[in-house]
């Protein structure tokens, strides 16, 4: 009689988290590419949306830089691309702030809807309790990594 070895369930660690992130990001980038957006541009647009539709340029750069853990000059370049591409513009009520243009809003709505469909497929069938645990664990890891970066 032969026995089949039981493969243990993978443990959440840096590798499993990274593999999930990069696989999901690749799927998302397929959506974004169809609409002429890069991942960094999408994160920047979403930061403006999350800020209520208008945000100071420096606050936007800081927010995106904190999210992406990248070079500030790269984020400033992305903001400039979005402004030149007429997806972001100065807020007429306060020129120190940026807001989405109508084209930027429409693009965000389209890519967000398509991304939500992809996310629904990726997370389908995962019990809510498992998602809650994963959310708590990943939030804690993020907090600890951010503390490490702040101390570096």
C-alpha positions, 0 to 999 in steps of 0.5 A: 500500500502506498501513501500519498504525503499530505502537503501542509497548508502554506503559512502566511509569510513574506513569500506567500504574501508577495506571491499573492500581491504580485499575482493580483497586481499582474491581473490588475495591471491588465485592466489598467493597461487596457485603459492606458494607465500604469499601476502608479498612476492608478494608485495616485488617482485612487489617493485623490478619490480617497481624499474626497476628490481634491488634495494638496499636491504635497499631501498627494505625493506624501500619501502615494509615496507612503503607499508605494514605498518609492522615491518621491521624485518618481511620485512627483513625475507620476503626478506631472504625467496625470496633470499633463494627461489631463486626468488631474488639474489644479482645483479652481477653488484652491490652486494649491490643490489637485482634483480629478478632471471629468476624464479622470473621474470617468477613467477611475469609475471604469477601472474601479468597476473592472477591478471590482469584478476581478477582485470578486472572482479572486476572493470568491468562496473565501469565508468572511472569517478567513478574510477578517483574519488575513486582514488583521494579520496583514494590517499588523505586518504593515504596521510593524514594517512601517515602524521598521522603516521609520526607525531606519 
